[in-house]
Protein backbone atom coordinates (compact mmCIF):
# COMPACT_ATOMS: atom_id res chain seq x y z
CA UNK A 1 0.00 0.00 0.00
CA UNK A 2 2.81 2.40 0.88
CA UNK A 3 4.41 1.62 -2.47
CA UNK A 4 1.32 2.80 -4.38
CA UNK A 5 1.12 6.01 -2.32
CA UNK A 6 4.80 6.72 -3.02
CA UNK A 7 4.28 6.10 -6.74
CA UNK A 8 1.30 8.46 -6.82
CA UNK A 9 3.31 11.16 -5.03
CA UNK A 10 6.16 10.84 -7.53
CA UNK A 11 3.70 10.90 -10.44
CA UNK A 12 1.85 13.97 -9.14
CA UNK A 13 5.10 15.82 -8.38
CA UNK A 14 6.28 15.22 -11.92
CA UNK A 15 2.94 16.38 -13.29
CA UNK A 16 3.01 19.57 -11.22
CA UNK A 17 6.59 20.40 -12.24
CA UNK A 18 5.79 19.73 -15.89
CA UNK A 19 2.76 22.01 -15.81
CA UNK A 20 4.71 24.70 -13.94
CA UNK A 21 7.55 24.72 -16.48
CA UNK A 22 5.14 24.67 -19.43
CA UNK A 23 3.04 27.57 -18.11
CA UNK A 24 5.80 29.84 -16.77
CA UNK A 25 8.48 29.07 -19.40
CA UNK A 26 10.97 29.04 -16.50
CA UNK A 27 14.09 27.31 -17.82
CA UNK A 28 16.03 27.94 -14.59
CA UNK A 29 14.38 24.88 -13.02
CA UNK A 30 15.92 22.64 -15.69
CA UNK A 31 19.24 21.24 -14.48
CA UNK A 32 22.23 20.53 -16.70
CA UNK A 33 21.62 23.22 -19.28
CA UNK A 34 23.34 26.58 -19.53
CA UNK A 35 20.47 29.01 -19.01
CA UNK A 36 22.31 32.13 -20.11
CA UNK A 37 23.30 30.60 -23.46
CA UNK A 38 19.77 29.58 -24.49
CA UNK A 39 18.49 31.63 -27.40
CA UNK A 40 15.26 33.48 -26.55
CA UNK A 41 13.47 32.10 -29.60
CA UNK A 42 14.15 28.53 -28.39
CA UNK A 43 12.78 28.92 -24.86
CA UNK A 44 9.24 27.84 -25.83
CA UNK A 45 10.48 24.73 -27.64
CA UNK A 46 12.81 23.77 -24.80
CA UNK A 47 10.22 24.17 -22.05
CA UNK A 48 7.64 22.21 -24.04
CA UNK A 49 10.11 19.39 -24.76
CA UNK A 50 11.23 19.31 -21.12
CA UNK A 51 7.65 19.11 -19.84
CA UNK A 52 6.72 16.29 -22.21
CA UNK A 53 9.92 14.29 -21.67
CA UNK A 54 9.81 14.70 -17.88
CA UNK A 55 6.20 13.56 -17.64
CA UNK A 56 6.57 10.64 -20.06
CA UNK A 57 9.83 9.49 -18.50
CA UNK A 58 8.37 9.60 -15.01
CA UNK A 59 5.27 7.75 -16.19
CA UNK A 60 7.35 4.90 -17.62
CA UNK A 61 9.55 4.69 -14.51
CA UNK A 62 6.53 4.67 -12.16
CA UNK A 63 4.88 2.01 -14.33
CA UNK A 64 8.07 -0.05 -14.15
CA UNK A 65 7.96 -0.01 -10.37
CA UNK A 66 4.25 -0.84 -10.25
CA UNK A 67 4.53 -3.91 -12.53
CA UNK A 68 7.79 -5.21 -11.03
CA UNK A 69 6.06 -7.91 -8.93
CA UNK A 70 4.07 -9.18 -11.92
CA UNK A 71 6.68 -9.08 -14.67
CA UNK A 72 10.30 -8.19 -13.94
CA UNK A 73 11.21 -8.26 -17.64
CA UNK A 74 8.47 -5.76 -18.51
CA UNK A 75 9.55 -3.67 -15.54
CA UNK A 76 13.15 -3.50 -16.78
CA UNK A 77 11.95 -2.64 -20.29
CA UNK A 78 9.73 0.18 -18.98
CA UNK A 79 12.53 1.52 -16.80
CA UNK A 80 14.95 1.59 -19.73
CA UNK A 81 12.31 3.25 -21.90
CA UNK A 82 11.74 5.89 -19.21
CA UNK A 83 15.45 6.63 -18.95
CA UNK A 84 15.71 6.87 -22.74
CA UNK A 85 12.89 9.40 -22.82
CA UNK A 86 14.67 11.49 -20.18
CA UNK A 87 17.93 11.35 -22.15
CA UNK A 88 15.99 12.25 -25.28
CA UNK A 89 15.37 15.71 -23.83
CA UNK A 90 19.07 16.48 -23.70
CA UNK A 91 19.59 15.17 -27.24
CA UNK A 92 16.74 17.34 -28.50
CA UNK A 93 18.08 20.29 -26.50
CA UNK A 94 21.45 20.04 -28.25
CA UNK A 95 19.79 19.70 -31.67
CA UNK A 96 17.55 22.74 -31.03
CA UNK A 97 20.42 24.88 -29.79
CA UNK A 98 22.68 24.02 -32.73
CA UNK A 99 20.08 24.91 -35.34
QUIMO-V171434 format. One record per residue. N is the residue number from 1. RES is the residue in one letter. SS is DSSP state (a for helix, b for strand, c for the rest). PHI is phi in whole degrees, -180 to 180 (* if undefined). OMEGA is omega in degrees with one decimal (none if undefined). Layout:
BEGIN
[[N,RES,SS,PHI,OMEGA] [N,RES,SS,PHI,OMEGA]]
END
This chain:
BEGIN
[[1,X,c,*,179.0] [2,X,a,-63,179.1] [3,X,a,-63,180.0] [4,X,a,-66,178.6] [5,X,a,-64,177.7] [6,X,a,-63,178.6] [7,X,a,-64,177.9] [8,X,a,-65,177.7] [9,X,a,-64,177.8] [10,X,a,-63,-179.5] [11,X,a,-61,-178.6] [12,X,a,-68,176.6] [13,X,a,-63,177.8] [14,X,a,-63,179.0] [15,X,a,-63,-179.2] [16,X,a,-65,179.1] [17,X,a,-65,178.3] [18,X,a,-62,179.1] [19,X,a,-66,179.4] [20,X,a,-60,-179.0] [21,X,a,-66,-179.8] [22,X,a,-66,-177.9] [23,X,a,-77,-173.2] [24,X,a,-90,-176.3] [25,X,c,57,-178.7] [26,X,c,-87,-178.8] [27,X,a,-87,-179.7] [28,X,a,-72,178.3] [29,X,a,-81,-178.5] [30,X,c,-82,179.5] [31,X,c,-81,172.8] [32,X,c,72,170.9] [33,X,c,-124,178.9] [34,X,c,-88,-172.1] [35,X,a,-65,-176.1] [36,X,a,-76,179.8] [37,X,a,-98,-179.9] [38,X,c,-76,178.7] [39,X,c,-70,-177.8] [40,X,a,-58,-179.4] [41,X,a,-75,180.0] [42,X,a,-98,-175.7] [43,X,a,-62,-179.4] [44,X,a,-63,179.3] [45,X,a,-63,-176.3] [46,X,a,-67,-179.9] [47,X,a,-67,177.7] [48,X,a,-64,179.9] [49,X,a,-64,178.2] [50,X,a,-63,-178.5] [51,X,a,-62,-178.8] [52,X,a,-67,-178.3] [53,X,a,-66,178.6] [54,X,a,-62,-177.1] [55,X,a,-68,179.8] [56,X,a,-67,178.9] [57,X,a,-62,178.3] [58,X,a,-65,178.6] [59,X,a,-61,179.0] [60,X,a,-65,-179.2] [61,X,a,-68,176.8] [62,X,a,-64,178.1] [63,X,a,-63,178.1] [64,X,a,-62,179.5] [65,X,a,-71,-179.1] [66,X,a,-68,-175.7] [67,X,c,-90,-176.2] [68,X,c,-59,-178.8] [69,X,c,-70,-178.1] [70,X,c,-89,-177.0] [71,X,c,-150,-179.7] [72,X,a,-63,179.9] [73,X,a,-67,176.7] [74,X,a,-63,178.6] [75,X,a,-63,178.4] [76,X,a,-65,179.3] [77,X,a,-63,178.9] [78,X,a,-66,178.4] [79,X,a,-64,178.6] [80,X,a,-63,178.0] [81,X,a,-62,177.6] [82,X,a,-63,178.2] [83,X,a,-67,177.8] [84,X,a,-64,177.8] [85,X,a,-66,178.0] [86,X,a,-67,177.4] [87,X,a,-70,179.5] [88,X,a,-58,177.9] [89,X,a,-59,-177.0] [90,X,a,-69,175.5] [91,X,a,-66,178.7] [92,X,a,-65,177.6] [93,X,a,-61,178.9] [94,X,a,-65,179.7] [95,X,a,-64,-179.6] [96,X,a,-65,-177.8] [97,X,a,-71,179.1] [98,X,a,-78,-178.1] [99,X,c,-84,none]]
END
